[in-house]
Amino acid sequence: MPGQAITVDNQLFVGRVEEQKQFRAALVELLDPPPKESLPYVCLLYGDGGSGKTTLAKRFRDIAQNETTFTGKFNTLWIDWEDERKKFPGLQVGRRQISPESVFRVIHAAAIRQKWGRQMTAYRKAIAKREMAAKKVAETITGDNDWDELAILRSLSVDALSKIVRTRIPVIGDVGEEVVEAFLDAGIKVGAEQAGKIAQAIETQLRVHLKPDHYDYFLNPNEQLALALARGLDRIAKRQHLIVVLDTYEIVDRVDIWVRSVIRAAGPRVMWIIGGRNDLVQSRQFGSNYFKGYADDTPRRLLAYNMLPLSIEDIRTYLDAAVADKRPVIGATATDEREETKPREKLTDLQVDAISRVTRGIPLAVKEAADIWKSGASFDEIVGDINDANAGSQIVQRMTDRYMQHVVAESDKQALFALALAEGDVDLLRAMLRPDDGAPFDLEALLRRLERDYVSVHADRARLHDTPAIFFRDYLQSEVRRTSDRVRGLNRRVVEALHARIEGYEVELPLLEDRCQDDNWVKAAIAMAHYLFWLDESEAWHWIIPRYVEGLAYNHYLKEGLVKIVEEWRGLSDNTERLYKVLDRSSEESETLLQVLSRLEERGWLDGNNAAERKAVLQLYRANQLLNTGQAAEALDMYEQLGTTLPEQGVLLQEQLADGYSMVARRLIWTADRYTPTYSPDADRILRKVLAWTPEKSYAWYLLGVNLSAAGKNKEAISALQKA
């Protein structure tokens, strides 16, 4: 009924309106196809873990089974490869080792569970023929024959023999090297000429001794089994249209080419719903191989949905409906006289927006937020101190668990963590992943392989996609993981690489002001602050404070970038929280900032290379603060002292000192009455000093002209004002 809430497995279902409309239209066409239609319908649902693929597939199943238009017209065969992997040893291997036959066997077993065994007779016969073909091949090779060279093959398996014969078939150009490699894989070392001769002899012998269909099953069993499996599904669909759901398909999509053979041959009365992390729609380089996408292979009768985040309105609907009218009161017990429930709070627009940000609109994360809210937790407990770079801890844990669900190899976990930490910096990523023994390391090949195995990986950009990267980093920042040997080891390598990078820049940039004007150095300095926090909070601050002082004089973006990094780590300790507040409010509470920096200067935090330049920056900042508080004479004394300590080759500090002198001169000229200037000898002296340094300072010429005019030196005043 219109307006009625939709549920899937007793959970509220929101959004995906257009997808449901298009699916209904596809079902209608499936029931009444165009004349001579031969293709099945394929629906691809793809996206990262937690994006709602399984839930949408179940919604599609419910539409086909329960809506009046379609009731009684569709059977459903649901295969969740994650569940099936627990039952079938053939799936309990690395994804690249899963064979097409293992996948076919699972589909057949699922059909048997649905009591469709009679319709699957062709597949069982095909299995028998394949086994008979293998037996006949073994008999042929091990039997008596008068060709001595076949003797070296008698210890080989049928699979090894079939690979040799299959490789010999010329596909593109000369395959001599491939034949030799096939023999080597079988443990036989032969030259190209001999390899070709033996392979030809094998083929001749087998064609003589095997029936044609046995030879076909020997040479290409996968194709024969795929066709037989498809015939069974076609027989099922002829009795009643069939929907086949293949969920968590990324587990088996390495053999997609053979599954696609089943799909094409199963006929137009079958709809295939394939839910997986990988985008199988478009053709592209996929891992180390070129992948032909479904859009090119099956251009019509194809639905494809990238599982985008839920809208804010969908999130609001879910949160409002997921919570009962009354929520538990935290801390209430059965002995309390008061009610243990209270009216549900209405989420405001700002709160819904905050939950949208913390969950990124990912359905699984939204559900987790709703469960936390439903349990009676406060809104702040759900979102925490969120910003665009982090999420609440419970949501982070749930989402990371989902992303890591299919990551088995420890080396892959290491690589995914490194990708999250490196944030697209190839050199830092290479430093984290290089072998300890210094062995050759092909980063691109690793990234291509990871991209093929895990949809979160963007190989060309050497990083994770944005949303999983955020959750991964939040996950790793918890103290127990951040301080683990694995994470510390990765970040230690990053810090070493950054130190080397920064030292290389500094060789060419001896002055602080030059470094701070160099984008590469600034970027590396900010990055160093970030990675030092991963290793040691104290080390991070000993790096940040000198850089912050340098930023005060030379680069606003360096200063603000460092503050941004500290903001991301502000919850690390009370000390970091306090220092963050001081640095973040520097413009409003400059006196507090000056006190903190002065105290740290006394402790030696500004020492080291270029210490004099850093201390000059802080001295200039002190003088400016004195001037801003009306203490012009004290400021002038400090500027005078500073003038003797500036680096000889520096330009920016001298210009800033000149500006400070000019502001002191202005205060000396306009002392009591801001409209009537008074001649000041000190102003005359310091303005002439400024103009000797920087003769292009127009404001200094103007002040000098006003000061000379106040002294009655009109001719000199006019000359100065003309220069201004």
C-alpha positions as CSV (number, residue, x, y, z in Angstrom):
1,M,0.0,0.0,0.0
2,P,1.2,3.5,-0.7
3,G,3.0,5.0,2.3
4,Q,3.4,1.7,4.0
5,A,6.8,0.9,5.5
6,I,8.8,-1.6,3.6
7,T,10.7,-4.3,5.5
8,V,13.3,-6.8,4.5
9,D,13.9,-9.6,7.0
10,N,11.9,-7.6,9.5
11,Q,14.3,-4.6,9.1
12,L,13.1,-1.3,7.7
13,F,14.1,-0.8,4.0
14,V,14.5,2.8,2.8
15,G,15.6,4.4,-0.5
16,R,16.6,2.6,-3.8
17,V,13.2,3.7,-5.3
18,E,14.4,3.9,-8.9
19,E,16.2,0.5,-8.6
20,Q,12.9,-1.1,-7.5
21,K,11.0,0.5,-10.4
22,Q,13.5,-0.8,-12.9
23,F,13.5,-4.2,-11.4
24,R,9.8,-4.5,-11.7
25,A,9.9,-3.5,-15.3
26,A,12.6,-6.2,-15.9
27,L,10.4,-8.8,-14.3
28,V,7.5,-7.8,-16.6
29,E,9.7,-8.2,-19.6
30,L,11.0,-11.5,-18.4
31,L,7.5,-12.8,-18.2
32,D,6.6,-11.4,-21.7
33,P,9.9,-11.2,-23.6
34,P,10.3,-9.8,-27.1
35,P,10.1,-12.4,-29.9
36,K,13.1,-14.6,-30.4
37,E,14.8,-13.2,-27.3
38,S,17.7,-15.4,-26.3
39,L,19.6,-13.5,-23.6
40,P,18.9,-13.8,-19.8
41,Y,18.5,-10.8,-17.7
42,V,21.5,-9.8,-15.5
43,C,21.4,-7.4,-12.6
44,L,24.7,-6.3,-11.1
45,L,24.8,-4.8,-7.6
46,Y,28.2,-3.5,-6.7
47,G,29.9,-1.5,-4.0
48,D,32.0,-1.7,-1.0
49,G,31.2,-3.7,2.2
50,G,28.1,-2.5,4.0
51,S,26.7,-0.6,1.0
52,G,23.4,-2.6,1.1
53,K,23.9,-5.1,-1.8
54,T,22.5,-8.1,0.0
55,T,19.6,-6.1,1.4
56,L,18.6,-4.8,-2.1
57,A,18.9,-8.3,-3.6
58,K,16.6,-9.6,-0.8
59,R,14.2,-6.7,-1.6
60,F,14.2,-7.8,-5.3
61,R,13.5,-11.3,-4.1
62,D,10.6,-10.1,-2.1
63,I,9.1,-8.1,-5.0
64,A,9.3,-11.2,-7.2
65,Q,7.8,-13.5,-4.6
66,N,5.2,-11.4,-2.8
67,E,3.9,-8.6,-5.0
68,T,0.6,-9.4,-6.6
69,T,1.8,-9.0,-10.2
70,F,4.5,-11.6,-9.8
71,T,3.2,-14.0,-7.1
72,G,3.7,-17.6,-8.0
73,K,5.6,-16.9,-11.2
74,F,9.2,-17.0,-10.0
75,N,11.4,-19.6,-8.3
76,T,14.5,-18.3,-6.5
77,L,17.9,-19.9,-6.2
78,W,20.0,-18.0,-3.6
79,I,23.7,-18.7,-3.3
80,D,25.8,-16.7,-0.8
81,W,29.4,-17.6,-1.5
82,E,30.5,-16.6,2.0
83,D,28.1,-19.3,3.4
84,E,29.0,-21.8,0.8
85,R,32.7,-21.4,1.5
86,K,32.1,-22.9,5.0
87,K,30.7,-26.1,3.4
88,F,32.9,-26.7,0.4
89,P,36.7,-27.3,0.6
90,G,37.1,-26.2,-3.0
91,L,36.2,-22.7,-1.9
92,Q,38.4,-22.7,1.2
93,V,41.5,-21.6,-0.8
94,G,42.8,-18.3,-2.1
95,R,40.5,-16.6,-4.5
96,R,42.9,-17.1,-7.4
97,Q,43.0,-20.8,-6.7
98,I,39.2,-21.4,-6.8
99,S,38.4,-23.6,-9.8
100,P,35.4,-23.3,-12.2
101,E,34.4,-26.8,-11.3
102,S,34.2,-25.9,-7.6
103,V,31.8,-23.0,-8.5
104,F,29.7,-25.3,-10.7
105,R,29.5,-27.9,-7.9
106,V,28.2,-25.3,-5.5
107,I,25.5,-24.1,-7.9
108,H,24.5,-27.7,-8.6
109,A,24.3,-28.5,-4.8
110,A,22.1,-25.5,-4.2
111,A,19.7,-26.7,-6.9
112,I,19.6,-30.1,-5.3
113,R,18.7,-28.5,-1.9
114,Q,15.8,-26.9,-3.7
115,K,14.8,-30.5,-4.8
116,W,15.5,-29.8,-8.5
117,G,17.7,-32.9,-8.9
118,R,15.7,-34.3,-11.8
119,Q,16.3,-31.2,-13.8
120,M,20.1,-31.3,-13.2
121,T,20.6,-34.8,-14.8
122,A,22.7,-33.3,-17.6
123,Y,25.3,-31.9,-15.2
124,R,25.7,-35.2,-13.4
125,K,26.2,-37.0,-16.7
126,A,28.8,-34.4,-17.7
127,I,30.7,-35.0,-14.5
128,A,30.7,-38.7,-15.3
129,K,31.9,-38.1,-18.8
130,R,34.7,-35.9,-17.6
131,E,35.8,-38.6,-15.2
132,M,35.6,-41.2,-17.9
133,A,37.6,-39.0,-20.2
134,A,40.3,-38.6,-17.5
135,K,40.4,-42.4,-17.1
136,K,40.7,-43.0,-20.8
137,V,43.5,-40.4,-21.1
138,A,45.4,-42.1,-18.3
139,E,45.0,-45.5,-19.9
140,T,46.2,-44.1,-23.2
141,I,49.4,-42.5,-21.8
142,T,50.3,-45.4,-19.5
143,G,49.4,-48.2,-21.8
144,D,51.7,-50.1,-24.1
145,N,52.9,-48.1,-27.1
146,D,55.9,-48.1,-29.4
147,W,56.7,-44.4,-29.1
148,D,59.4,-44.1,-26.5
149,E,59.1,-40.3,-25.9
150,L,55.7,-40.8,-24.4
151,A,57.3,-42.6,-21.5
152,I,58.3,-39.3,-19.9
153,L,54.6,-38.3,-19.7
154,R,53.4,-41.4,-17.8
155,S,53.8,-39.8,-14.4
156,L,51.8,-36.7,-15.3
157,S,48.3,-35.9,-14.2
158,V,45.4,-35.5,-16.6
159,D,45.3,-31.8,-15.8
160,A,49.0,-31.4,-16.7
161,L,48.5,-33.2,-20.0
162,S,45.4,-31.2,-20.9
163,K,47.3,-28.0,-20.2
164,I,50.1,-29.1,-22.5
165,V,47.7,-30.0,-25.3
166,R,45.6,-26.9,-24.7
167,T,48.6,-24.6,-24.8
168,R,49.7,-26.1,-28.1
169,I,46.6,-24.7,-29.9
170,P,47.8,-21.5,-31.6
171,V,45.8,-18.6,-30.3
172,I,48.0,-15.5,-31.0
173,G,51.3,-15.9,-32.9
174,D,54.0,-18.5,-32.0
175,V,53.2,-20.3,-28.8
176,G,56.4,-22.3,-28.7
177,E,57.5,-20.6,-25.5
178,E,54.2,-21.3,-23.8
179,V,54.4,-25.0,-24.6
180,V,57.9,-25.2,-23.1
181,E,56.5,-23.4,-20.0
182,A,53.6,-25.9,-19.8
183,F,56.2,-28.7,-19.8
184,L,58.3,-27.0,-17.2
185,D,55.2,-26.6,-14.9
186,A,54.7,-30.3,-15.3
187,G,58.3,-30.9,-14.2
188,I,59.7,-31.8,-17.7
189,K,62.5,-29.8,-19.2
190,V,62.5,-29.9,-23.0
191,G,63.4,-27.5,-25.9
192,A,60.8,-25.7,-28.0
193,E,61.1,-28.1,-30.9
194,Q,60.9,-31.2,-28.8
195,A,58.0,-29.8,-26.8
196,G,56.0,-29.1,-29.9
197,K,56.7,-32.6,-31.2
198,I,55.6,-34.3,-28.0
199,A,52.5,-32.2,-27.7
200,Q,51.5,-33.0,-31.3
201,A,52.1,-36.7,-30.5
202,I,49.9,-36.5,-27.4
203,E,47.1,-34.9,-29.4
204,T,47.3,-37.6,-32.2
205,Q,47.3,-40.5,-29.7
206,L,44.4,-39.1,-27.8
207,R,42.3,-38.5,-30.9
208,V,42.9,-42.0,-31.9
209,H,42.0,-43.6,-28.6
210,L,39.2,-41.3,-27.3
211,K,35.7,-40.8,-28.5
212,P,35.0,-37.3,-29.8
213,D,32.9,-36.3,-26.7
214,H,35.5,-37.7,-24.4
215,Y,38.2,-35.7,-26.1
216,D,36.1,-32.6,-25.8
217,Y,35.7,-33.2,-22.0
218,F,39.5,-33.8,-21.7
219,L,40.5,-30.7,-23.7
220,N,38.0,-28.2,-22.2
221,P,36.0,-29.7,-19.3
222,N,35.0,-26.3,-18.0
223,E,33.1,-25.4,-21.1
224,Q,31.3,-28.8,-21.2
225,L,30.4,-28.6,-17.5
226,A,29.1,-25.0,-17.9
227,L,26.9,-26.0,-20.8
228,A,25.5,-29.0,-18.9
229,L,24.8,-26.9,-15.7
230,A,23.1,-24.3,-17.9
231,R,20.8,-27.0,-19.4
232,G,19.7,-27.9,-16.0
233,L,18.9,-24.3,-15.0
234,D,17.0,-23.9,-18.3
235,R,14.9,-26.9,-17.5
236,I,14.0,-25.5,-14.1
237,A,13.1,-22.1,-15.6
238,K,10.9,-23.7,-18.3
239,R,8.6,-25.0,-15.5
240,Q,8.6,-21.6,-13.7
241,H,10.8,-18.5,-14.3
242,L,13.9,-18.6,-12.3
243,I,15.9,-15.9,-10.4
244,V,19.4,-16.9,-9.4
245,V,21.1,-14.7,-6.8
246,L,24.9,-14.9,-6.5
247,D,25.8,-12.9,-3.4
248,T,29.3,-11.9,-2.1
249,Y,30.4,-12.7,-5.7
250,E,33.8,-11.2,-5.3
251,I,34.8,-14.5,-3.7
252,V,34.5,-16.4,-7.0
253,D,34.6,-13.6,-9.6
254,R,38.0,-14.8,-10.7
255,V,36.1,-17.5,-12.7
256,D,33.5,-15.1,-13.9
257,I,34.3,-16.0,-17.5
258,W,32.9,-19.5,-16.9
259,V,30.0,-18.4,-14.8
260,R,29.2,-16.1,-17.7
261,S,29.1,-19.1,-20.0
262,V,26.5,-20.6,-17.7
263,I,24.5,-17.4,-17.7
264,R,24.4,-17.0,-21.5
265,A,23.5,-20.7,-22.0
266,A,20.8,-20.8,-19.3
267,G,18.3,-19.0,-21.5
268,P,16.0,-16.0,-21.4
269,R,13.7,-17.3,-18.7
270,V,16.4,-16.8,-16.0
271,M,17.3,-13.6,-14.2
272,W,20.7,-13.4,-12.6
273,I,21.2,-11.0,-9.6
274,I,25.0,-10.7,-8.9
275,G,26.0,-8.8,-5.8
276,G,29.7,-8.2,-5.2
277,R,32.3,-5.5,-4.3
278,N,33.8,-5.3,-7.8
279,D,32.5,-3.2,-10.7
280,L,31.9,-5.8,-13.4
281,V,30.0,-3.4,-15.7
282,Q,32.7,-1.7,-17.7
283,S,35.6,-3.3,-19.6
284,R,39.0,-2.2,-18.3
285,Q,42.3,-3.4,-17.1
286,F,41.4,-5.4,-14.0
287,G,44.4,-6.5,-12.0
288,S,47.0,-7.8,-14.4
289,N,44.4,-8.9,-17.0
290,Y,42.0,-7.1,-19.3
291,F,38.4,-7.6,-18.1
292,K,35.5,-7.6,-20.6
293,G,32.6,-6.0,-18.8
294,Y,29.0,-7.1,-18.8
295,A,28.1,-3.8,-20.6
296,D,30.1,-5.0,-23.6
297,D,29.3,-8.7,-23.3
298,T,25.5,-8.3,-22.5
299,P,24.6,-4.8,-23.7
300,R,20.8,-5.4,-23.5
301,R,18.8,-6.9,-20.6
302,L,21.4,-5.6,-18.2
303,L,20.7,-3.7,-15.0
304,A,23.7,-2.2,-13.1
305,Y,23.6,-0.4,-9.8
306,N,26.5,1.2,-8.0
307,M,25.4,1.2,-4.4
308,L,25.6,4.9,-3.6
309,P,25.2,6.3,-0.1
310,L,21.7,6.9,1.3
311,S,20.3,10.4,1.2
312,I,19.8,12.5,4.3
313,E,16.1,12.0,4.0
314,D,16.4,8.2,3.8
315,I,18.7,8.3,6.9
316,R,16.1,10.4,8.7
317,T,13.3,8.0,7.8
318,Y,15.4,5.0,9.0
319,L,16.3,6.6,12.3
320,D,12.8,7.8,13.0
321,A,11.2,4.4,12.2
322,A,13.9,2.2,13.7
323,V,13.4,3.4,17.2
324,A,10.4,2.5,19.2
325,D,8.1,5.2,20.7
326,K,9.9,4.8,24.0
327,R,13.6,4.2,24.6
328,P,15.2,2.7,27.7
329,V,16.5,5.0,30.3
330,I,20.2,4.3,30.9
331,G,20.9,3.2,34.4
332,A,17.2,2.2,35.2
333,T,16.7,-1.1,37.1
334,A,13.7,-3.3,37.7
335,T,13.4,-1.9,41.3
336,D,13.1,1.8,40.1
337,E,9.8,3.3,40.9
338,R,10.0,5.5,37.8
339,E,9.2,4.2,34.3
340,E,12.1,2.5,32.6
341,T,11.3,4.2,29.3
342,K,11.0,7.7,28.2
343,P,9.6,9.4,25.1
344,R,11.9,9.3,22.1
345,E,13.7,12.5,21.3
346,K,13.1,14.0,17.9
347,L,16.4,14.3,15.9
348,T,17.0,17.8,14.7
349,D,18.2,18.6,11.2
350,L,21.7,19.2,12.5
351,Q,21.8,15.9,14.3
352,V,20.6,14.0,11.2
353,D,23.2,15.8,9.2
354,A,25.9,14.8,11.7
355,I,24.9,11.1,11.6
356,S,25.0,11.3,7.8
357,R,28.5,12.6,8.0
358,V,29.7,10.0,10.6
359,T,28.1,7.1,8.6
360,R,28.9,8.5,5.1
361,G,25.4,7.3,4.3
362,I,26.5,3.7,4.2
363,P,23.5,1.5,5.1
364,L,25.4,-0.8,7.4
365,A,26.8,2.2,9.3
366,V,23.4,3.9,9.4
367,K,21.9,0.7,10.9
368,E,24.7,0.6,13.5
369,A,24.0,4.2,14.4
370,A,20.2,3.4,14.7
371,D,21.0,0.4,17.0
372,I,23.1,2.6,19.2
373,W,20.4,5.3,19.4
374,K,17.8,2.6,20.0
375,S,19.8,1.2,22.9
376,G,19.3,4.4,24.8
377,A,22.6,6.0,24.2
378,S,22.8,9.8,23.8
379,F,23.3,11.5,20.5
380,D,26.8,12.5,21.5
381,E,27.7,8.8,22.1
382,I,26.7,8.0,18.6
383,V,28.7,10.6,16.8
384,G,31.3,11.5,19.3
385,D,33.6,14.4,18.5
386,I,33.1,13.9,14.8
387,N,34.5,15.8,11.9
388,D,34.9,15.1,8.2
389,A,38.0,12.9,9.0
390,N,36.7,10.5,11.7
391,A,33.7,8.5,12.9
392,G,32.3,7.1,16.1
393,S,34.2,4.1,17.5
394,Q,31.4,1.5,17.3
395,I,30.6,2.4,13.7
396,V,34.3,2.4,12.8
397,Q,34.7,-1.1,14.3
398,R,31.7,-2.5,12.5
399,M,32.6,-1.0,9.1
400,T,36.2,-2.0,9.3
401,D,35.2,-5.6,10.2
402,R,33.1,-5.6,7.0
403,Y,35.9,-4.2,4.9
404,M,38.3,-6.8,6.3
405,Q,35.8,-9.7,6.1
406,H,37.5,-11.4,3.1
407,V,41.1,-10.4,3.9
408,V,42.9,-13.6,4.9
409,A,46.6,-13.1,4.1
410,E,48.5,-11.1,6.7
411,S,50.5,-9.6,3.9
412,D,47.3,-8.2,2.4
413,K,46.3,-6.7,5.7
414,Q,49.6,-5.1,5.9
415,A,49.3,-3.7,2.4
416,L,45.7,-2.3,3.0
417,F,46.8,-0.7,6.3
418,A,49.8,0.9,4.4
419,L,47.5,2.2,1.7
420,A,45.2,3.8,4.3
421,L,48.2,5.4,6.0
422,A,50.1,6.6,2.9
423,E,47.1,8.5,1.6
424,G,48.3,8.3,-2.0
425,D,52.0,9.2,-1.4
426,V,53.7,6.5,-3.6
427,D,57.2,7.0,-2.0
428,L,55.8,6.6,1.5
429,L,53.8,3.6,0.4
430,R,56.8,2.0,-1.2
431,A,58.8,2.6,2.0
432,M,56.2,0.9,4.1
433,L,55.9,-2.2,1.9
434,R,59.5,-2.8,0.7
435,P,60.8,-6.3,1.7
436,D,63.1,-6.4,4.8
437,D,65.7,-8.2,2.8
438,G,65.9,-5.6,0.1
439,A,64.6,-8.0,-2.6
440,P,63.3,-6.5,-5.8
441,F,59.8,-5.1,-5.3
442,D,57.2,-4.3,-8.0
443,L,54.8,-1.9,-6.3
444,E,52.6,-1.5,-9.4
445,A,52.1,-5.3,-9.7
446,L,51.1,-5.5,-6.1
447,L,48.6,-2.7,-6.4
448,R,47.1,-4.2,-9.5
449,R,46.7,-7.5,-7.7
450,L,45.2,-5.8,-4.6
451,E,42.8,-3.8,-6.8
452,R,41.6,-7.1,-8.4
453,D,41.1,-8.7,-4.9
454,Y,39.7,-5.8,-3.0
455,V,37.4,-3.2,-4.4
456,S,38.5,-0.6,-1.8
457,V,41.9,-0.3,-3.6
458,H,42.5,2.3,-6.3
459,A,45.7,1.1,-8.0
460,D,46.3,4.1,-10.3
461,R,46.2,6.5,-7.3
462,A,48.0,4.1,-5.0
463,R,45.4,4.6,-2.3
464,L,42.2,3.3,-0.8
465,H,38.9,4.9,-1.9
466,D,38.0,7.8,0.4
467,T,35.3,6.2,2.6
468,P,37.1,2.9,3.4
469,A,40.3,4.9,3.9
470,I,38.6,7.1,6.6
471,F,37.3,4.1,8.4
472,F,40.6,2.2,8.2
473,R,42.5,5.1,9.6
474,D,40.0,5.6,12.5
475,Y,40.3,1.9,13.2
476,L,44.1,2.0,13.3
477,Q,44.1,5.1,15.6
478,S,42.7,3.3,18.6
479,E,45.5,3.0,21.1
480,V,45.7,-0.8,21.1
481,R,46.2,-0.9,17.3
482,R,48.2,2.4,17.0
483,T,50.8,1.1,19.4
484,S,51.0,-2.4,17.9
485,D,54.2,-3.6,16.3
486,R,52.5,-3.8,12.9
487,V,51.2,-0.2,12.8
488,R,54.3,1.3,14.6
489,G,56.5,-0.5,12.1
490,L,54.7,0.9,9.1
491,N,54.8,4.5,10.5
492,R,58.4,4.2,11.6
493,R,59.3,3.5,8.0
494,V,57.2,6.5,6.9
495,V,59.0,8.8,9.3
496,E,62.4,7.6,8.1
497,A,61.4,8.2,4.5
498,L,60.1,11.7,5.3
499,H,63.3,12.6,7.2
500,A,65.3,11.7,4.1
501,R,63.0,13.7,1.9
502,I,63.1,16.8,4.2
503,E,66.9,16.6,4.5
504,G,67.1,16.6,0.7
505,Y,65.1,19.7,0.4
506,E,67.0,21.5,3.2
507,V,70.3,21.0,1.5
508,E,69.1,23.3,-1.3
509,L,67.2,25.6,1.2
510,P,69.5,26.6,4.0
511,L,67.3,29.5,5.2
512,L,64.0,28.9,7.1
513,E,62.2,31.6,5.1
514,D,63.2,29.8,1.8
515,R,62.0,26.4,3.1
516,C,58.7,27.9,4.2
517,Q,58.1,29.3,0.7
518,D,58.8,25.9,-0.9
519,D,55.5,23.9,-1.3
520,N,57.3,20.6,-1.2
521,W,59.1,21.3,2.1
522,V,55.9,22.6,3.6
523,K,53.9,19.6,2.6
524,A,56.6,17.2,3.9
525,A,56.8,19.2,7.2
526,I,53.0,18.9,7.8
527,A,53.1,15.2,6.9
528,M,55.9,14.6,9.3
529,A,53.7,16.1,12.1
530,H,50.9,13.7,11.3
531,Y,53.1,10.5,11.2
532,L,55.0,11.4,14.3
533,F,51.7,11.4,16.2
534,W,51.3,7.8,15.1
535,L,54.6,7.0,16.8
536,D,55.1,9.3,19.7
537,E,53.1,12.2,21.0
538,S,56.2,14.0,22.5
539,E,58.2,13.6,19.3
540,A,55.3,15.1,17.3
541,W,55.2,18.2,19.5
542,H,59.0,18.7,19.4
543,W,58.6,18.8,15.7
544,I,55.5,20.9,15.5
545,I,56.5,23.8,17.8
546,P,59.6,24.9,15.9
547,R,57.6,24.6,12.6
548,Y,54.7,26.6,14.0
549,V,57.1,29.4,15.0
550,E,58.5,29.4,11.5
551,G,55.0,29.5,10.1
552,L,54.3,32.6,12.3
553,A,56.7,34.6,10.2
554,Y,56.9,32.9,6.9
555,N,53.9,30.9,5.9
556,H,50.3,31.1,7.2
557,Y,49.5,27.8,5.4
558,L,52.2,26.0,7.3
559,K,50.9,27.2,10.6
560,E,47.3,26.4,9.8
561,G,48.3,23.0,8.3
562,L,50.0,22.1,11.6
563,V,47.0,23.2,13.6
564,K,44.8,21.0,11.4
565,I,47.0,18.0,12.1
566,V,46.8,18.6,15.8
567,E,43.0,18.9,15.6
568,E,42.9,15.4,14.2
569,W,44.8,14.1,17.2
570,R,43.4,16.4,19.9
571,G,41.8,13.4,21.7
572,L,45.1,11.7,22.2
573,S,45.8,13.2,25.6
574,D,44.9,16.2,27.8
575,N,48.3,17.8,26.9
576,T,47.6,17.7,23.2
577,E,44.1,19.0,23.8
578,R,45.4,22.0,25.8
579,L,48.1,22.8,23.3
580,Y,45.6,22.5,20.4
581,K,43.4,25.1,22.0
582,V,46.3,27.5,22.5
583,L,47.5,27.1,18.9
584,D,44.0,27.2,17.4
585,R,43.0,30.4,19.2
586,S,46.3,32.2,18.6
587,S,44.7,35.3,17.1
588,E,42.3,35.7,19.9
589,E,44.6,34.8,22.8
590,S,48.0,35.9,21.5
591,E,49.3,36.6,25.0
592,T,48.7,33.0,26.1
593,L,50.3,31.7,22.9
594,L,53.4,33.9,23.6
595,Q,53.7,32.7,27.1
596,V,53.5,29.0,26.0
597,L,56.1,29.5,23.2
598,S,58.4,31.5,25.5
599,R,58.2,28.7,28.1
600,L,59.0,26.1,25.4
601,E,61.9,28.3,24.1
602,E,63.4,28.3,27.6
603,R,63.2,24.5,27.6
604,G,65.2,24.4,24.4
605,W,62.4,23.4,22.0
606,L,63.6,26.0,19.4
607,D,67.3,24.9,19.5
608,G,69.1,23.1,16.8
609,N,69.9,24.1,13.2
610,N,68.6,27.7,12.4
611,A,67.9,28.3,16.1
612,A,68.9,32.0,15.8
613,E,66.4,32.5,13.0
614,R,63.6,30.8,14.9
615,K,64.3,32.9,18.0
616,A,64.4,36.0,16.0
617,V,60.9,35.2,14.7
618,L,59.6,34.7,18.3
619,Q,61.3,38.0,19.3
620,L,59.6,39.8,16.5
621,Y,56.3,38.3,17.6
622,R,56.9,39.6,21.1
623,A,57.7,43.1,19.9
624,N,54.5,43.1,17.7
625,Q,52.4,42.1,20.8
626,L,53.9,45.0,22.8
627,L,53.1,47.4,20.0
628,N,49.5,46.1,19.7
629,T,49.0,46.7,23.4
630,G,50.2,50.3,23.2
631,Q,53.7,49.8,24.5
632,A,55.5,51.6,21.6
633,A,58.7,52.5,23.5
634,E,59.2,48.9,24.8
635,A,58.4,47.6,21.3
636,L,61.0,50.0,19.8
637,D,63.7,48.7,22.2
638,M,62.9,45.1,21.2
639,Y,62.9,46.0,17.5
640,E,66.4,47.6,18.0
641,Q,67.7,44.5,19.7
642,L,66.2,42.3,16.9
643,G,67.9,44.4,14.2
644,T,71.3,43.1,15.3
645,T,70.4,39.4,15.2
646,L,68.6,38.9,11.9
647,P,70.2,36.5,9.4
648,E,72.3,38.4,6.9
649,Q,70.7,36.8,3.8
650,G,67.1,36.9,5.1
651,V,64.6,39.2,3.4
652,L,61.2,38.5,4.9
653,L,62.2,39.1,8.5
654,Q,63.8,42.3,7.6
655,E,60.7,43.4,5.8
656,Q,58.6,42.5,8.8
657,L,60.9,44.4,11.1
658,A,60.6,47.4,8.8
659,D,56.8,47.2,9.1
660,G,57.2,47.1,12.9
661,Y,59.5,50.1,12.8
662,S,57.0,51.9,10.6
663,M,54.1,51.2,13.1
664,V,56.2,52.5,16.0
665,A,57.0,55.7,14.0
666,R,53.3,56.2,13.4
667,R,52.6,55.9,17.1
668,L,55.4,58.4,17.8
669,I,54.1,60.9,15.2
670,W,50.5,60.8,16.4
671,T,50.9,60.6,20.1
672,A,48.0,62.6,21.7
673,D,45.9,63.7,18.8
674,R,45.3,61.3,16.0
675,Y,44.5,64.3,13.7
676,T,47.6,66.4,14.5
677,P,51.0,64.9,13.9
678,T,54.0,65.9,16.1
679,Y,57.6,65.8,15.0
680,S,59.5,62.9,16.5
681,P,63.3,62.6,16.2
682,D,63.1,58.8,17.0
683,A,60.5,58.4,14.2
684,D,62.8,60.3,11.8
685,R,65.8,58.0,12.7
686,I,64.0,54.7,12.4
687,L,62.1,55.7,9.2
688,R,65.4,56.6,7.5
689,K,66.8,53.2,8.7
690,V,63.7,51.4,7.2
691,L,64.1,53.2,3.9
692,A,67.8,52.4,3.7
693,W,66.8,48.7,3.9
694,T,63.7,48.8,1.7
695,P,63.5,52.0,-0.3
696,E,60.3,50.8,-2.0
697,K,58.3,51.1,1.2
698,S,55.8,53.8,0.2
699,Y,54.2,53.9,3.7
700,A,57.5,54.7,5.3
701,W,58.1,57.5,2.8
702,Y,54.6,58.8,3.6
703,L,55.3,58.8,7.4
704,L,58.7,60.5,6.9
705,G,57.0,63.2,4.8
706,V,54.4,63.8,7.5
707,N,57.0,63.9,10.3
708,L,59.2,66.4,8.3
709,S,56.1,68.5,7.6
710,A,55.4,68.6,11.4
711,A,59.0,69.9,11.9
712,G,58.4,72.6,9.3
713,K,60.8,71.1,6.8
714,N,58.4,71.5,3.9
715,K,60.8,71.1,1.0
716,E,62.1,67.7,2.4
717,A,58.5,66.7,3.3
718,I,57.3,67.3,-0.3
719,S,60.2,65.3,-1.7
720,A,59.4,62.4,0.7
721,L,55.6,62.5,-0.1
722,Q,56.4,62.6,-3.9
723,K,58.4,59.4,-3.4
724,A,55.5,57.9,-1.4
